[in-house]
Amino acid sequence: MPYVSEENRRHLNDCIDNMADVLKQNNLEFHNVLGNINYCFSRVLSQVMGDVSYSKIAMATGVLENIKQEFYRRIGVSLEDKKIIENGDIPEYKRLC
């Protein structure tokens, strides 16, 4: 979870909500919206990075990896757990876990 103060969130939330509204307004299929999200965040990241350096690239890719992992931990795992209950686990995982 990105631990951002309430004050900083107040400055960012309107912008984020506006971007989300624009991304949703054309009723695109989700896979098409993802391309637009990629475009938006690629531009934002590139603009705030400033001069390119190895350390900045490493830090930026680390943040992107953390975003991916946190999204999966919070959203994906919950769905996976529900589906295991609904459909049953595979035998190998039952044995290993």
Phi and psi restraints in degrees (range 20) as a CNS / XPLOR table:
assign (resid 1 and name C) (resid 2 and name N)
       (resid 2 and name CA) (resid 2 and name C) 1.0 -73.8 20.0 2
assign (resid 2 and name N) (resid 2 and name CA)
       (resid 2 and name C) (resid 3 and name N) 1.0 113.7 20.0 2
assign (resid 2 and name C) (resid 3 and name N)
       (resid 3 and name CA) (resid 3 and name C) 1.0 -86.2 20.0 2
assign (resid 3 and name N) (resid 3 and name CA)
       (resid 3 and name C) (resid 4 and name N) 1.0 94.8 20.0 2
assign (resid 3 and name C) (resid 4 and name N)
       (resid 4 and name CA) (resid 4 and name C) 1.0 -114.9 20.0 2
assign (resid 4 and name N) (resid 4 and name CA)
       (resid 4 and name C) (resid 5 and name N) 1.0 135.3 20.0 2
assign (resid 4 and name C) (resid 5 and name N)
       (resid 5 and name CA) (resid 5 and name C) 1.0 -62.8 20.0 2
assign (resid 5 and name N) (resid 5 and name CA)
       (resid 5 and name C) (resid 6 and name N) 1.0 156.4 20.0 2
assign (resid 5 and name C) (resid 6 and name N)
       (resid 6 and name CA) (resid 6 and name C) 1.0 -57.8 20.0 2
assign (resid 6 and name N) (resid 6 and name CA)
       (resid 6 and name C) (resid 7 and name N) 1.0 -38.6 20.0 2
assign (resid 6 and name C) (resid 7 and name N)
       (resid 7 and name CA) (resid 7 and name C) 1.0 -62.7 20.0 2
assign (resid 7 and name N) (resid 7 and name CA)
       (resid 7 and name C) (resid 8 and name N) 1.0 -46.1 20.0 2
assign (resid 7 and name C) (resid 8 and name N)
       (resid 8 and name CA) (resid 8 and name C) 1.0 -65.1 20.0 2
assign (resid 8 and name N) (resid 8 and name CA)
       (resid 8 and name C) (resid 9 and name N) 1.0 -37.1 20.0 2
assign (resid 8 and name C) (resid 9 and name N)
       (resid 9 and name CA) (resid 9 and name C) 1.0 -61.3 20.0 2
assign (resid 9 and name N) (resid 9 and name CA)
       (resid 9 and name C) (resid 10 and name N) 1.0 -40.8 20.0 2
assign (resid 9 and name C) (resid 10 and name N)
       (resid 10 and name CA) (resid 10 and name C) 1.0 -58.4 20.0 2
assign (resid 10 and name N) (resid 10 and name CA)
       (resid 10 and name C) (resid 11 and name N) 1.0 -38.0 20.0 2
assign (resid 10 and name C) (resid 11 and name N)
       (resid 11 and name CA) (resid 11 and name C) 1.0 -71.2 20.0 2
assign (resid 11 and name N) (resid 11 and name CA)
       (resid 11 and name C) (resid 12 and name N) 1.0 -28.2 20.0 2
assign (resid 11 and name C) (resid 12 and name N)
       (resid 12 and name CA) (resid 12 and name C) 1.0 -96.0 20.0 2
assign (resid 12 and name N) (resid 12 and name CA)
       (resid 12 and name C) (resid 13 and name N) 1.0 -30.0 20.0 2
assign (resid 12 and name C) (resid 13 and name N)
       (resid 13 and name CA) (resid 13 and name C) 1.0 -60.5 20.0 2
assign (resid 13 and name N) (resid 13 and name CA)
       (resid 13 and name C) (resid 14 and name N) 1.0 -42.1 20.0 2
assign (resid 13 and name C) (resid 14 and name N)
       (resid 14 and name CA) (resid 14 and name C) 1.0 -61.1 20.0 2
assign (resid 14 and name N) (resid 14 and name CA)
       (resid 14 and name C) (resid 15 and name N) 1.0 -43.0 20.0 2
assign (resid 14 and name C) (resid 15 and name N)
       (resid 15 and name CA) (resid 15 and name C) 1.0 -63.3 20.0 2
assign (resid 15 and name N) (resid 15 and name CA)
       (resid 15 and name C) (resid 16 and name N) 1.0 -44.4 20.0 2
assign (resid 15 and name C) (resid 16 and name N)
       (resid 16 and name CA) (resid 16 and name C) 1.0 -63.9 20.0 2
assign (resid 16 and name N) (resid 16 and name CA)
       (resid 16 and name C) (resid 17 and name N) 1.0 -45.6 20.0 2
assign (resid 16 and name C) (resid 17 and name N)
       (resid 17 and name CA) (resid 17 and name C) 1.0 -62.3 20.0 2
assign (resid 17 and name N) (resid 17 and name CA)
       (resid 17 and name C) (resid 18 and name N) 1.0 -40.4 20.0 2
assign (resid 17 and name C) (resid 18 and name N)
       (resid 18 and name CA) (resid 18 and name C) 1.0 -63.0 20.0 2
assign (resid 18 and name N) (resid 18 and name CA)
       (resid 18 and name C) (resid 19 and name N) 1.0 -43.6 20.0 2
assign (resid 18 and name C) (resid 19 and name N)
       (resid 19 and name CA) (resid 19 and name C) 1.0 -63.5 20.0 2
assign (resid 19 and name N) (resid 19 and name CA)
       (resid 19 and name C) (resid 20 and name N) 1.0 -43.1 20.0 2
assign (resid 19 and name C) (resid 20 and name N)
       (resid 20 and name CA) (resid 20 and name C) 1.0 -62.7 20.0 2
assign (resid 20 and name N) (resid 20 and name CA)
       (resid 20 and name C) (resid 21 and name N) 1.0 -40.6 20.0 2
assign (resid 20 and name C) (resid 21 and name N)
       (resid 21 and name CA) (resid 21 and name C) 1.0 -61.7 20.0 2
assign (resid 21 and name N) (resid 21 and name CA)
       (resid 21 and name C) (resid 22 and name N) 1.0 -44.3 20.0 2
assign (resid 21 and name C) (resid 22 and name N)
       (resid 22 and name CA) (resid 22 and name C) 1.0 -63.3 20.0 2
assign (resid 22 and name N) (resid 22 and name CA)
       (resid 22 and name C) (resid 23 and name N) 1.0 -42.1 20.0 2
assign (resid 22 and name C) (resid 23 and name N)
       (resid 23 and name CA) (resid 23 and name C) 1.0 -64.2 20.0 2
assign (resid 23 and name N) (resid 23 and name CA)
       (resid 23 and name C) (resid 24 and name N) 1.0 -32.8 20.0 2
assign (resid 23 and name C) (resid 24 and name N)
       (resid 24 and name CA) (resid 24 and name C) 1.0 -87.1 20.0 2
assign (resid 24 and name N) (resid 24 and name CA)
       (resid 24 and name C) (resid 25 and name N) 1.0 -19.4 20.0 2
assign (resid 24 and name C) (resid 25 and name N)
       (resid 25 and name CA) (resid 25 and name C) 1.0 -67.2 20.0 2
assign (resid 25 and name N) (resid 25 and name CA)
       (resid 25 and name C) (resid 26 and name N) 1.0 -23.9 20.0 2
assign (resid 25 and name C) (resid 26 and name N)
       (resid 26 and name CA) (resid 26 and name C) 1.0 -88.7 20.0 2
assign (resid 26 and name N) (resid 26 and name CA)
       (resid 26 and name C) (resid 27 and name N) 1.0 5.3 20.0 2
assign (resid 26 and name C) (resid 27 and name N)
       (resid 27 and name CA) (resid 27 and name C) 1.0 50.1 20.0 2
assign (resid 27 and name N) (resid 27 and name CA)
       (resid 27 and name C) (resid 28 and name N) 1.0 42.0 20.0 2
assign (resid 27 and name C) (resid 28 and name N)
       (resid 28 and name CA) (resid 28 and name C) 1.0 -74.3 20.0 2
assign (resid 28 and name N) (resid 28 and name CA)
       (resid 28 and name C) (resid 29 and name N) 1.0 155.2 20.0 2
assign (resid 28 and name C) (resid 29 and name N)
       (resid 29 and name CA) (resid 29 and name C) 1.0 -60.5 20.0 2
assign (resid 29 and name N) (resid 29 and name CA)
       (resid 29 and name C) (resid 30 and name N) 1.0 150.1 20.0 2
assign (resid 29 and name C) (resid 30 and name N)
       (resid 30 and name CA) (resid 30 and name C) 1.0 -56.4 20.0 2
assign (resid 30 and name N) (resid 30 and name CA)
       (resid 30 and name C) (resid 31 and name N) 1.0 -40.1 20.0 2
assign (resid 30 and name C) (resid 31 and name N)
       (resid 31 and name CA) (resid 31 and name C) 1.0 -64.3 20.0 2
assign (resid 31 and name N) (resid 31 and name CA)
       (resid 31 and name C) (resid 32 and name N) 1.0 -28.8 20.0 2
assign (resid 31 and name C) (resid 32 and name N)
       (resid 32 and name CA) (resid 32 and name C) 1.0 -76.0 20.0 2
assign (resid 32 and name N) (resid 32 and name CA)
       (resid 32 and name C) (resid 33 and name N) 1.0 -35.5 20.0 2
assign (resid 32 and name C) (resid 33 and name N)
       (resid 33 and name CA) (resid 33 and name C) 1.0 -62.8 20.0 2
assign (resid 33 and name N) (resid 33 and name CA)
       (resid 33 and name C) (resid 34 and name N) 1.0 -37.2 20.0 2
assign (resid 33 and name C) (resid 34 and name N)
       (resid 34 and name CA) (resid 34 and name C) 1.0 -61.1 20.0 2
assign (resid 34 and name N) (resid 34 and name CA)
       (resid 34 and name C) (resid 35 and name N) 1.0 -37.1 20.0 2
assign (resid 34 and name C) (resid 35 and name N)
       (resid 35 and name CA) (resid 35 and name C) 1.0 -62.4 20.0 2
assign (resid 35 and name N) (resid 35 and name CA)
       (resid 35 and name C) (resid 36 and name N) 1.0 -39.5 20.0 2
assign (resid 35 and name C) (resid 36 and name N)
       (resid 36 and name CA) (resid 36 and name C) 1.0 -67.4 20.0 2
assign (resid 36 and name N) (resid 36 and name CA)
       (resid 36 and name C) (resid 37 and name N) 1.0 -38.9 20.0 2
assign (resid 36 and name C) (resid 37 and name N)
       (resid 37 and name CA) (resid 37 and name C) 1.0 -62.3 20.0 2
assign (resid 37 and name N) (resid 37 and name CA)
       (resid 37 and name C) (resid 38 and name N) 1.0 -44.4 20.0 2
assign (resid 37 and name C) (resid 38 and name N)
       (resid 38 and name CA) (resid 38 and name C) 1.0 -57.6 20.0 2
assign (resid 38 and name N) (resid 38 and name CA)
       (resid 38 and name C) (resid 39 and name N) 1.0 -46.5 20.0 2
assign (resid 38 and name C) (resid 39 and name N)
       (resid 39 and name CA) (resid 39 and name C) 1.0 -59.1 20.0 2
assign (resid 39 and name N) (resid 39 and name CA)
       (resid 39 and name C) (resid 40 and name N) 1.0 -49.1 20.0 2
assign (resid 39 and name C) (resid 40 and name N)
       (resid 40 and name CA) (resid 40 and name C) 1.0 -59.9 20.0 2
assign (resid 40 and name N) (resid 40 and name CA)
       (resid 40 and name C) (resid 41 and name N) 1.0 -50.6 20.0 2
assign (resid 40 and name C) (resid 41 and name N)
       (resid 41 and name CA) (resid 41 and name C) 1.0 -73.1 20.0 2
assign (resid 41 and name N) (resid 41 and name CA)
       (resid 41 and name C) (resid 42 and name N) 1.0 -29.4 20.0 2
assign (resid 41 and name C) (resid 42 and name N)
       (resid 42 and name CA) (resid 42 and name C) 1.0 -63.0 20.0 2
assign (resid 42 and name N) (resid 42 and name CA)
       (resid 42 and name C) (resid 43 and name N) 1.0 -42.2 20.0 2
assign (resid 42 and name C) (resid 43 and name N)
       (resid 43 and name CA) (resid 43 and name C) 1.0 -66.9 20.0 2
assign (resid 43 and name N) (resid 43 and name CA)
       (resid 43 and name C) (resid 44 and name N) 1.0 -45.3 20.0 2
assign (resid 43 and name C) (resid 44 and name N)
       (resid 44 and name CA) (resid 44 and name C) 1.0 -60.6 20.0 2
assign (resid 44 and name N) (resid 44 and name CA)
       (resid 44 and name C) (resid 45 and name N) 1.0 -49.5 20.0 2
assign (resid 44 and name C) (resid 45 and name N)
       (resid 45 and name CA) (resid 45 and name C) 1.0 -59.9 20.0 2
assign (resid 45 and name N) (resid 45 and name CA)
       (resid 45 and name C) (resid 46 and name N) 1.0 -43.4 20.0 2
assign (resid 45 and name C) (resid 46 and name N)
       (resid 46 and name CA) (resid 46 and name C) 1.0 -64.9 20.0 2
assign (resid 46 and name N) (resid 46 and name CA)
       (resid 46 and name C) (resid 47 and name N) 1.0 -36.9 20.0 2
assign (resid 46 and name C) (resid 47 and name N)
       (resid 47 and name CA) (resid 47 and name C) 1.0 -71.4 20.0 2
assign (resid 47 and name N) (resid 47 and name CA)
       (resid 47 and name C) (resid 48 and name N) 1.0 -37.2 20.0 2
assign (resid 47 and name C) (resid 48 and name N)
       (resid 48 and name CA) (resid 48 and name C) 1.0 -85.3 20.0 2
assign (resid 48 and name N) (resid 48 and name CA)
       (resid 48 and name C) (resid 49 and name N) 1.0 -14.8 20.0 2
assign (resid 48 and name C) (resid 49 and name N)
       (resid 49 and name CA) (resid 49 and name C) 1.0 -68.2 20.0 2
assign (resid 49 and name N) (resid 49 and name CA)
       (resid 49 and name C) (resid 50 and name N) 1.0 -35.4 20.0 2
assign (resid 49 and name C) (resid 50 and name N)
       (resid 50 and name CA) (resid 50 and name C) 1.0 74.9 20.0 2
assign (resid 50 and name N) (resid 50 and name CA)
       (resid 50 and name C) (resid 51 and name N) 1.0 -141.3 20.0 2
assign (resid 50 and name C) (resid 51 and name N)
       (resid 51 and name CA) (resid 51 and name C) 1.0 -63.0 20.0 2
assign (resid 51 and name N) (resid 51 and name CA)
       (resid 51 and name C) (resid 52 and name N) 1.0 138.6 20.0 2
assign (resid 51 and name C) (resid 52 and name N)
       (resid 52 and name CA) (resid 52 and name C) 1.0 -80.1 20.0 2
assign (resid 52 and name N) (resid 52 and name CA)
       (resid 52 and name C) (resid 53 and name N) 1.0 134.4 20.0 2
assign (resid 52 and name C) (resid 53 and name N)
       (resid 53 and name CA) (resid 53 and name C) 1.0 -148.2 20.0 2
assign (resid 53 and name N) (resid 53 and name CA)
       (resid 53 and name C) (resid 54 and name N) 1.0 161.8 20.0 2
assign (resid 53 and name C) (resid 54 and name N)
       (resid 54 and name CA) (resid 54 and name C) 1.0 -58.8 20.0 2
assign (resid 54 and name N) (resid 54 and name CA)
       (resid 54 and name C) (resid 55 and name N) 1.0 -44.6 20.0 2
assign (resid 54 and name C) (resid 55 and name N)
       (resid 55 and name CA) (resid 55 and name C) 1.0 -64.4 20.0 2
assign (resid 55 and name N) (resid 55 and name CA)
       (resid 55 and name C) (resid 56 and name N) 1.0 -37.9 20.0 2
assign (resid 55 and name C) (resid 56 and name N)
       (resid 56 and name CA) (resid 56 and name C) 1.0 -67.5 20.0 2
assign (resid 56 and name N) (resid 56 and name CA)
       (resid 56 and name C) (resid 57 and name N) 1.0 -39.6 20.0 2
assign (resid 56 and name C) (resid 57 and name N)
       (resid 57 and name CA) (resid 57 and name C) 1.0 -64.1 20.0 2
assign (resid 57 and name N) (resid 57 and name CA)
       (resid 57 and name C) (resid 58 and name N) 1.0 -43.1 20.0 2
assign (resid 57 and name C) (resid 58 and name N)
       (resid 58 and name CA) (resid 58 and name C) 1.0 -63.3 20.0 2
assign (resid 58 and name N) (resid 58 and name CA)
       (resid 58 and name C) (resid 59 and name N) 1.0 -43.3 20.0 2
assign (resid 58 and name C) (resid 59 and name N)
       (resid 59 and name CA) (resid 59 and name C) 1.0 -65.6 20.0 2
assign (resid 59 and name N) (resid 59 and name CA)
       (resid 59 and name C) (resid 60 and name N) 1.0 -42.8 20.0 2
assign (resid 59 and name C) (resid 60 and name N)
       (resid 60 and name CA) (resid 60 and name C) 1.0 -64.8 20.0 2
assign (resid 60 and name N) (resid 60 and name CA)
       (resid 60 and name C) (resid 61 and name N) 1.0 -44.2 20.0 2
assign (resid 60 and name C) (resid 61 and name N)
       (resid 61 and name CA) (resid 61 and name C) 1.0 -67.7 20.0 2
assign (resid 61 and name N) (resid 61 and name CA)
       (resid 61 and name C) (resid 62 and name N) 1.0 -31.1 20.0 2
assign (resid 61 and name C) (resid 62 and name N)
       (resid 62 and name CA) (resid 62 and name C) 1.0 -64.0 20.0 2
assign (resid 62 and name N) (resid 62 and name CA)
       (resid 62 and name C) (resid 63 and name N) 1.0 -42.5 20.0 2
assign (resid 62 and name C) (resid 63 and name N)
       (resid 63 and name CA) (resid 63 and name C) 1.0 -63.8 20.0 2
assign (resid 63 and name N) (resid 63 and name CA)
       (resid 63 and name C) (resid 64 and name N) 1.0 -43.6 20.0 2
assign (resid 63 and name C) (resid 64 and name N)
       (resid 64 and name CA) (resid 64 and name C) 1.0 -62.1 20.0 2
assign (resid 64 and name N) (resid 64 and name CA)
       (resid 64 and name C) (resid 65 and name N) 1.0 -39.6 20.0 2
assign (resid 64 and name C) (resid 65 and name N)
       (resid 65 and name CA) (resid 65 and name C) 1.0 -64.1 20.0 2
assign (resid 65 and name N) (resid 65 and name CA)
       (resid 65 and name C) (resid 66 and name N) 1.0 -41.4 20.0 2
assign (resid 65 and name C) (resid 66 and name N)
       (resid 66 and name CA) (resid 66 and name C) 1.0 -63.1 20.0 2
assign (resid 66 and name N) (resid 66 and name CA)
       (resid 66 and name C) (resid 67 and name N) 1.0 -39.1 20.0 2
assign (resid 66 and name C) (resid 67 and name N)
       (resid 67 and name CA) (resid 67 and name C) 1.0 -60.4 20.0 2
assign (resid 67 and name N) (resid 67 and name CA)
       (resid 67 and name C) (resid 68 and name N) 1.0 -46.7 20.0 2
assign (resid 67 and name C) (resid 68 and name N)
       (resid 68 and name CA) (resid 68 and name C) 1.0 -59.8 20.0 2
assign (resid 68 and name N) (resid 68 and name CA)
       (resid 68 and name C) (resid 69 and name N) 1.0 -48.7 20.0 2
assign (resid 68 and name C) (resid 69 and name N)
       (resid 69 and name CA) (resid 69 and name C) 1.0 -64.6 20.0 2
assign (resid 69 and name N) (resid 69 and name CA)
       (resid 69 and name C) (resid 70 and name N) 1.0 -41.8 20.0 2
assign (resid 69 and name C) (resid 70 and name N)
       (resid 70 and name CA) (resid 70 and name C) 1.0 -67.0 20.0 2
assign (resid 70 and name N) (resid 70 and name CA)
       (resid 70 and name C) (resid 71 and name N) 1.0 -39.9 20.0 2
assign (resid 70 and name C) (resid 71 and name N)
       (resid 71 and name CA) (resid 71 and name C) 1.0 -60.9 20.0 2
assign (resid 71 and name N) (resid 71 and name CA)
       (resid 71 and name C) (resid 72 and name N) 1.0 -46.1 20.0 2
assign (resid 71 and name C) (resid 72 and name N)
       (resid 72 and name CA) (resid 72 and name C) 1.0 -66.3 20.0 2
assign (resid 72 and name N) (resid 72 and name CA)
       (resid 72 and name C) (resid 73 and name N) 1.0 -41.6 20.0 2
assign (resid 72 and name C) (resid 73 and name N)
       (resid 73 and name CA) (resid 73 and name C) 1.0 -61.3 20.0 2
assign (resid 73 and name N) (resid 73 and name CA)
       (resid 73 and name C) (resid 74 and name N) 1.0 -42.7 20.0 2
assign (resid 73 and name C) (resid 74 and name N)
       (resid 74 and name CA) (resid 74 and name C) 1.0 -83.3 20.0 2
assign (resid 74 and name N) (resid 74 and name CA)
       (resid 74 and name C) (resid 75 and name N) 1.0 -36.0 20.0 2
assign (resid 74 and name C) (resid 75 and name N)
       (resid 75 and name CA) (resid 75 and name C) 1.0 -106.6 20.0 2
assign (resid 75 and name N) (resid 75 and name CA)
       (resid 75 and name C) (resid 76 and name N) 1.0 -51.1 20.0 2
assign (resid 75 and name C) (resid 76 and name N)
       (resid 76 and name CA) (resid 76 and name C) 1.0 -65.5 20.0 2
assign (resid 76 and name N) (resid 76 and name CA)
       (resid 76 and name C) (resid 77 and name N) 1.0 -45.5 20.0 2
assign (resid 76 and name C) (resid 77 and name N)
       (resid 77 and name CA) (resid 77 and name C) 1.0 -61.9 20.0 2
assign (resid 77 and name N) (resid 77 and name CA)
       (resid 77 and name C) (resid 78 and name N) 1.0 -41.2 20.0 2
assign (resid 77 and name C) (resid 78 and name N)
       (resid 78 and name CA) (resid 78 and name C) 1.0 -58.9 20.0 2
assign (resid 78 and name N) (resid 78 and name CA)
       (resid 78 and name C) (resid 79 and name N) 1.0 -45.6 20.0 2
assign (resid 78 and name C) (resid 79 and name N)
       (resid 79 and name CA) (resid 79 and name C) 1.0 -64.9 20.0 2
assign (resid 79 and name N) (resid 79 and name CA)
       (resid 79 and name C) (resid 80 and name N) 1.0 -44.0 20.0 2
assign (resid 79 and name C) (resid 80 and name N)
       (resid 80 and name CA) (resid 80 and name C) 1.0 -58.9 20.0 2
assign (resid 80 and name N) (resid 80 and name CA)
       (resid 80 and name C) (resid 81 and name N) 1.0 -43.9 20.0 2
assign (resid 80 and name C) (resid 81 and name N)
       (resid 81 and name CA) (resid 81 and name C) 1.0 -62.2 20.0 2
assign (resid 81 and name N) (resid 81 and name CA)
       (resid 81 and name C) (resid 82 and name N) 1.0 -41.6 20.0 2
assign (resid 81 and name C) (resid 82 and name N)
       (resid 82 and name CA) (resid 82 and name C) 1.0 -62.7 20.0 2
assign (resid 82 and name N) (resid 82 and name CA)
       (resid 82 and name C) (resid 83 and name N) 1.0 -41.7 20.0 2
assign (resid 82 and name C) (resid 83 and name N)
       (resid 83 and name CA) (resid 83 and name C) 1.0 -69.5 20.0 2
assign (resid 83 and name N) (resid 83 and name CA)
       (resid 83 and name C) (resid 84 and name N) 1.0 -32.9 20.0 2
assign (resid 83 and name C) (resid 84 and name N)
       (resid 84 and name CA) (resid 84 and name C) 1.0 -63.6 20.0 2
assign (resid 84 and name N) (resid 84 and name CA)
       (resid 84 and name C) (resid 85 and name N) 1.0 -43.2 20.0 2
assign (resid 84 and name C) (resid 85 and name N)
       (resid 85 and name CA) (resid 85 and name C) 1.0 -64.7 20.0 2
assign (resid 85 and name N) (resid 85 and name CA)
       (resid 85 and name C) (resid 86 and name N) 1.0 -42.9 20.0 2
assign (resid 85 and name C) (resid 86 and name N)
       (resid 86 and name CA) (resid 86 and name C) 1.0 -67.9 20.0 2
assign (resid 86 and name N) (resid 86 and name CA)
       (resid 86 and name C) (resid 87 and name N) 1.0 -44.8 20.0 2
assign (resid 86 and name C) (resid 87 and name N)
       (resid 87 and name CA) (resid 87 and name C) 1.0 -109.8 20.0 2
assign (resid 87 and name N) (resid 87 and name CA)
       (resid 87 and name C) (resid 88 and name N) 1.0 -9.4 20.0 2
assign (resid 87 and name C) (resid 88 and name N)
       (resid 88 and name CA) (resid 88 and name C) 1.0 87.5 20.0 2
assign (resid 88 and name N) (resid 88 and name CA)
       (resid 88 and name C) (resid 89 and name N) 1.0 154.3 20.0 2
assign (resid 88 and name C) (resid 89 and name N)
       (resid 89 and name CA) (resid 89 and name C) 1.0 -87.8 20.0 2
assign (resid 89 and name N) (resid 89 and name CA)
       (resid 89 and name C) (resid 90 and name N) 1.0 164.6 20.0 2
assign (resid 89 and name C) (resid 90 and name N)
       (resid 90 and name CA) (resid 90 and name C) 1.0 -81.0 20.0 2
assign (resid 90 and name N) (resid 90 and name CA)
       (resid 90 and name C) (resid 91 and name N) 1.0 148.9 20.0 2
assign (resid 90 and name C) (resid 91 and name N)
       (resid 91 and name CA) (resid 91 and name C) 1.0 -57.3 20.0 2
assign (resid 91 and name N) (resid 91 and name CA)
       (resid 91 and name C) (resid 92 and name N) 1.0 -39.1 20.0 2
assign (resid 91 and name C) (resid 92 and name N)
       (resid 92 and name CA) (resid 92 and name C) 1.0 -64.0 20.0 2
assign (resid 92 and name N) (resid 92 and name CA)
       (resid 92 and name C) (resid 93 and name N) 1.0 -39.7 20.0 2
assign (resid 92 and name C) (resid 93 and name N)
       (resid 93 and name CA) (resid 93 and name C) 1.0 -70.6 20.0 2
assign (resid 93 and name N) (resid 93 and name CA)
       (resid 93 and name C) (resid 94 and name N) 1.0 -36.1 20.0 2
assign (resid 93 and name C) (resid 94 and name N)
       (resid 94 and name CA) (resid 94 and name C) 1.0 -58.7 20.0 2
assign (resid 94 and name N) (resid 94 and name CA)
       (resid 94 and name C) (resid 95 and name N) 1.0 -41.3 20.0 2
assign (resid 94 and name C) (resid 95 and name N)
       (resid 95 and name CA) (resid 95 and name C) 1.0 -72.2 20.0 2
assign (resid 95 and name N) (resid 95 and name CA)
       (resid 95 and name C) (resid 96 and name N) 1.0 -39.6 20.0 2
assign (resid 95 and name C) (resid 96 and name N)
       (resid 96 and name CA) (resid 96 and name C) 1.0 -81.1 20.0 2
assign (resid 96 and name N) (resid 96 and name CA)
       (resid 96 and name C) (resid 97 and name N) 1.0 -28.8 20.0 2
